[in-house]
Every structure is written in structure tokens, then in C-alpha cells.
Amino acid sequence: MQYIISGKVIKGDEYGRKIGFPTVNLEVNLGQLPSDGVYCGMATLDVKKYMAGIVVGPKGKIEAHIIGYSGDAYGRPVTLQINKFLREYKKFDSEEELIKQIKKDIDICSQA
């Protein structure tokens, strides 16, 4: 299973940044997307490739934590290559549980 998703980086709610895991949110034309969930993959930004943790959320929301990137990507094109399914998308009971799970997800994606 491999999906390629390209889009322009748009402003999100900045929740990922607030909890220590900034993400790029993509504006995409909804087409063939994988099921809602968390995935490992690659992000291409400014012709450089990075490992990424990618979330496909409800209503086609696509966001990615680009591992090792800390710049401003707003308005720039990003291509995400989804390589591996990690887990189903879910809501967490607390912010602490969410942070703990994101750390695990990013550790796995860093090694993929």
C-alpha cells in the first residue's frame, strides 16, 4: 500500500505545535485517500526528503509531522508518500495520553 498525496501547506489549528509536535496541514483535492489513521512515510519539501508521521483524519484532513524540519512551510507545496500503516485514528481521553502515543508513533517513523 503506497499513496502519494501532494498539496499546499495551509494554516491549521496549531494544536500539534502547542503539544510539541508541529505539523504541516495540507490543502488537497480529495481523491483516493487511505483510510483514516496514522502512517509512516516520507515528506518532500523544497526538494529535500524527510521521514514523517502522517495523519489522515476525518473528512480528509491531512497533516504530517516532518521529522527534523523546523522551518516555515506555509503556502509551499509538500508531497507525502505514505508507506506503512501504524494505527487507526482515534480520540484520546487526555492530552498526556495523546503525547505519549505521538512519541511512540514518531519513534517508529524515525526508524522506518
MIDOSE-1310 file (N, C-alpha, C; in nm, 2 decimals, decimal comma, always signed):
residues 112
mqyi	+0,08/-0,12/+0,00/+0,00/+0,00/+0,00/+0,09/+0,12/+0,00; +0,08/+0,20/-0,11/+0,16/+0,32/-0,11/+0,07/+0,43/-0,17; +0,06/+0,54/-0,11/-0,02/+0,66/-0,15/+0,07/+0,78/-0,16; +0,05/+0,86/-0,26/+0,12/+0,98/-0,28/+0,02/+1,09/-0,27
isgk	+0,04/+1,19/-0,18/-0,05/+1,30/-0,16/+0,02/+1,43/-0,17; -0,02/+1,52/-0,26/+0,05/+1,64/-0,27/-0,05/+1,76/-0,25; +0,00/+1,86/-0,19/-0,08/+1,98/-0,16/+0,00/+2,09/-0,11; -0,07/+2,20/-0,09/-0,01/+2,32/-0,04/-0,03/+2,33/+0,11
vikg	+0,07/+2,37/+0,18/+0,06/+2,38/+0,33/-0,03/+2,50/+0,37; -0,13/+2,47/+0,45/-0,22/+2,57/+0,50/-0,21/+2,58/+0,65; -0,27/+2,69/+0,70/-0,27/+2,71/+0,84/-0,37/+2,61/+0,91; -0,33/+2,54/+1,01/-0,42/+2,46/+1,09/-0,45/+2,52/+1,22
deyg	-0,49/+2,44/+1,31/-0,53/+2,50/+1,44/-0,41/+2,51/+1,54; -0,29/+2,47/+1,49/-0,17/+2,48/+1,57/-0,17/+2,40/+1,70; -0,25/+2,30/+1,71/-0,26/+2,21/+1,83/-0,13/+2,13/+1,84; -0,08/+2,07/+1,73/+0,04/+1,99/+1,73/+0,16/+2,07/+1,78
rkig	+0,17/+2,20/+1,74/+0,27/+2,29/+1,78/+0,26/+2,31/+1,93; +0,14/+2,33/+1,98/+0,11/+2,35/+2,12/+0,16/+2,24/+2,21; +0,15/+2,11/+2,16/+0,19/+2,00/+2,24/+0,33/+1,94/+2,21; +0,40/+2,02/+2,12/+0,54/+1,98/+2,10/+0,56/+1,91/+1,97
fptv	+0,46/+1,89/+1,89/+0,48/+1,82/+1,76/+0,42/+1,90/+1,65; +0,49/+2,00/+1,60/+0,43/+2,08/+1,49/+0,40/+2,00/+1,37; +0,30/+2,03/+1,30/+0,26/+1,96/+1,18/+0,24/+2,06/+1,06; +0,25/+2,00/+0,94/+0,21/+2,08/+0,82/+0,07/+2,02/+0,79
nlev	-0,02/+2,11/+0,76/-0,16/+2,07/+0,72/-0,17/+2,09/+0,57; -0,22/+2,00/+0,50/-0,22/+2,01/+0,35/-0,36/+2,04/+0,30; -0,37/+2,13/+0,21/-0,49/+2,15/+0,13/-0,48/+2,06/+0,01; -0,57/+1,96/+0,00/-0,56/+1,87/-0,11/-0,70/+1,86/-0,17
nlgq	-0,70/+1,82/-0,30/-0,82/+1,78/-0,37/-0,85/+1,64/-0,33; -0,97/+1,62/-0,26/-1,00/+1,49/-0,21/-1,02/+1,40/-0,33; -0,94/+1,30/-0,33/-0,95/+1,19/-0,43/-0,94/+1,06/-0,36; -0,85/+0,98/-0,41/-0,83/+0,84/-0,35/-0,73/+0,86/-0,23
lpsd	-0,79/+0,85/-0,11/-0,71/+0,86/+0,01/-0,71/+0,73/+0,09; -0,61/+0,70/+0,17/-0,61/+0,58/+0,25/-0,72/+0,60/+0,36; -0,75/+0,50/+0,43/-0,84/+0,51/+0,55/-0,79/+0,60/+0,65; -0,88/+0,66/+0,73/-0,83/+0,74/+0,85/-0,73/+0,66/+0,93
gvyc	-0,63/+0,72/+0,97/-0,53/+0,65/+1,05/-0,40/+0,73/+1,06; -0,30/+0,67/+1,13/-0,17/+0,72/+1,14/-0,07/+0,63/+1,06; +0,01/+0,70/+0,99/+0,10/+0,63/+0,89/+0,24/+0,68/+0,91; +0,34/+0,60/+0,86/+0,48/+0,64/+0,85/+0,50/+0,66/+0,70
gmat	+0,58/+0,76/+0,67/+0,61/+0,79/+0,53/+0,72/+0,89/+0,51; +0,73/+0,95/+0,40/+0,83/+1,05/+0,36/+0,75/+1,17/+0,32; +0,82/+1,29/+0,35/+0,77/+1,42/+0,31/+0,88/+1,48/+0,22; +0,83/+1,54/+0,11/+0,93/+1,61/+0,02/+0,89/+1,76/+0,03
ldvk	+0,98/+1,84/+0,07/+0,96/+1,98/+0,09/+1,08/+2,05/+0,04; +1,07/+2,14/-0,05/+1,19/+2,21/-0,11/+1,29/+2,11/-0,16; +1,25/+2,01/-0,23/+1,33/+1,91/-0,30/+1,41/+1,83/-0,19; +1,39/+1,84/-0,07/+1,45/+1,76/+0,03/+1,35/+1,66/+0,09
kyma	+1,40/+1,54/+0,12/+1,31/+1,44/+0,17/+1,34/+1,42/+0,32; +1,23/+1,40/+0,39/+1,23/+1,38/+0,54/+1,14/+1,26/+0,57; +1,17/+1,19/+0,68/+1,08/+1,10/+0,73/+0,96/+1,17/+0,80; +0,85/+1,11/+0,80/+0,73/+1,18/+0,85/+0,63/+1,09/+0,92
givv	+0,56/+1,14/+1,02/+0,45/+1,07/+1,07/+0,33/+1,15/+1,01; +0,24/+1,07/+0,95/+0,13/+1,13/+0,87/+0,00/+1,09/+0,93; -0,09/+1,18/+0,94/-0,23/+1,15/+0,99/-0,33/+1,18/+0,88; -0,41/+1,08/+0,85/-0,53/+1,10/+0,77/-0,65/+1,10/+0,86
gpkg	-0,71/+1,21/+0,88/-0,82/+1,23/+0,97/-0,95/+1,23/+0,91; -1,05/+1,25/+0,99/-1,19/+1,26/+0,94/-1,21/+1,37/+0,84; -1,29/+1,35/+0,75/-1,33/+1,45/+0,64/-1,21/+1,49/+0,56; -1,11/+1,39/+0,54/-1,00/+1,42/+0,45/-0,89/+1,51/+0,50
kiea	-0,89/+1,53/+0,63/-0,79/+1,62/+0,69/-0,65/+1,55/+0,69; -0,55/+1,61/+0,62/-0,42/+1,55/+0,61/-0,32/+1,64/+0,68; -0,24/+1,58/+0,77/-0,14/+1,66/+0,84/-0,02/+1,56/+0,86; +0,10/+1,62/+0,87/+0,22/+1,54/+0,89/+0,32/+1,62/+0,98
hiig	+0,38/+1,54/+1,07/+0,49/+1,59/+1,15/+0,62/+1,55/+1,07; +0,69/+1,65/+1,02/+0,80/+1,62/+0,93/+0,93/+1,62/+1,03; +0,98/+1,50/+1,04/+1,09/+1,47/+1,14/+1,22/+1,55/+1,09; +1,27/+1,63/+1,18/+1,39/+1,71/+1,15/+1,37/+1,84/+1,08
ysgd	+1,24/+1,88/+1,05/+1,22/+2,01/+0,99/+1,16/+2,10/+1,09; +1,21/+2,23/+1,08/+1,17/+2,33/+1,18/+1,14/+2,46/+1,12; +1,13/+2,47/+0,98/+1,11/+2,60/+0,92/+0,96/+2,63/+0,90; +0,94/+2,74/+0,83/+0,81/+2,78/+0,80/+0,77/+2,73/+0,66
aygr	+0,67/+2,65/+0,65/+0,63/+2,59/+0,52/+0,50/+2,64/+0,47; +0,44/+2,74/+0,53/+0,31/+2,79/+0,49/+0,31/+2,83/+0,34; +0,21/+2,79/+0,27/+0,20/+2,82/+0,13/+0,29/+2,74/+0,03; +0,37/+2,66/+0,08/+0,46/+2,58/+0,00/+0,41/+2,44/-0,04
pvtl	+0,44/+2,39/-0,15/+0,40/+2,26/-0,19/+0,47/+2,15/-0,11; +0,40/+2,05/-0,07/+0,46/+1,93/+0,00/+0,40/+1,81/-0,06; +0,49/+1,71/-0,08/+0,44/+1,58/-0,12/+0,46/+1,47/-0,01; +0,36/+1,40/+0,02/+0,37/+1,30/+0,12/+0,36/+1,16/+0,06
qink	+0,45/+1,07/+0,09/+0,44/+0,94/+0,04/+0,41/+0,85/+0,16; +0,29/+0,79/+0,16/+0,25/+0,70/+0,28/+0,30/+0,56/+0,25; +0,38/+0,51/+0,34/+0,44/+0,38/+0,33/+0,39/+0,27/+0,42; +0,35/+0,30/+0,54/+0,32/+0,20/+0,64/+0,21/+0,25/+0,73
flre	+0,11/+0,16/+0,75/+0,00/+0,19/+0,84/+0,05/+0,16/+0,98; +0,03/+0,25/+1,08/+0,07/+0,23/+1,22/-0,05/+0,20/+1,30; -0,16/+0,28/+1,30/-0,27/+0,25/+1,38/-0,39/+0,33/+1,33; -0,51/+0,29/+1,38/-0,63/+0,36/+1,35/-0,63/+0,50/+1,41
ykkf	-0,70/+0,59/+1,35/-0,72/+0,73/+1,40/-0,82/+0,72/+1,52; -0,78/+0,79/+1,63/-0,87/+0,78/+1,75/-0,86/+0,91/+1,83; -0,96/+0,94/+1,91/-0,95/+1,05/+2,00/-0,90/+0,99/+2,13; -0,82/+1,07/+2,20/-0,77/+1,03/+2,33/-0,84/+1,10/+2,45
dsee	-0,84/+1,03/+2,56/-0,91/+1,08/+2,68/-0,84/+1,20/+2,74; -0,70/+1,21/+2,72/-0,63/+1,32/+2,78/-0,52/+1,36/+2,69; -0,47/+1,48/+2,71/-0,36/+1,53/+2,63/-0,23/+1,45/+2,66; -0,22/+1,41/+2,78/-0,10/+1,33/+2,82/-0,10/+1,19/+2,74
elik	-0,21/+1,13/+2,73/-0,22/+1,00/+2,66/-0,18/+1,03/+2,51; -0,23/+1,13/+2,45/-0,20/+1,17/+2,31/-0,06/+1,19/+2,29; +0,01/+1,27/+2,38/+0,15/+1,30/+2,37/+0,23/+1,17/+2,38; +0,20/+1,08/+2,47/+0,27/+0,96/+2,49/+0,26/+0,87/+2,36
qikk	+0,14/+0,87/+2,30/+0,12/+0,79/+2,18/+0,20/+0,85/+2,06; +0,19/+0,98/+2,05/+0,26/+1,05/+1,94/+0,41/+1,02/+1,95; +0,47/+1,03/+2,07/+0,61/+1,00/+2,09/+0,64/+0,86/+2,03; +0,56/+0,76/+2,07/+0,58/+0,62/+2,02/+0,57/+0,62/+1,86
didi	+0,47/+0,69/+1,81/+0,45/+0,69/+1,66/+0,57/+0,75/+1,59; +0,62/+0,86/+1,65/+0,74/+0,93/+1,58/+0,86/+0,84/+1,60; +0,88/+0,77/+1,71/+0,99/+0,68/+1,72/+0,99/+0,58/+1,61; +0,87/+0,52/+1,59/+0,86/+0,41/+1,49/+0,89/+0,47/+1,35
csqa	+0,83/+0,59/+1,32/+0,85/+0,65/+1,19/+1,00/+0,69/+1,17; +1,07/+0,73/+1,27/+1,21/+0,77/+1,26/+1,30/+0,65/+1,22; +1,25/+0,53/+1,25/+1,33/+0,41/+1,23/+1,29/+0,34/+1,09; +1,17/+0,38/+1,04/+1,12/+0,32/+0,92/+1,20/+0,35/+0,80
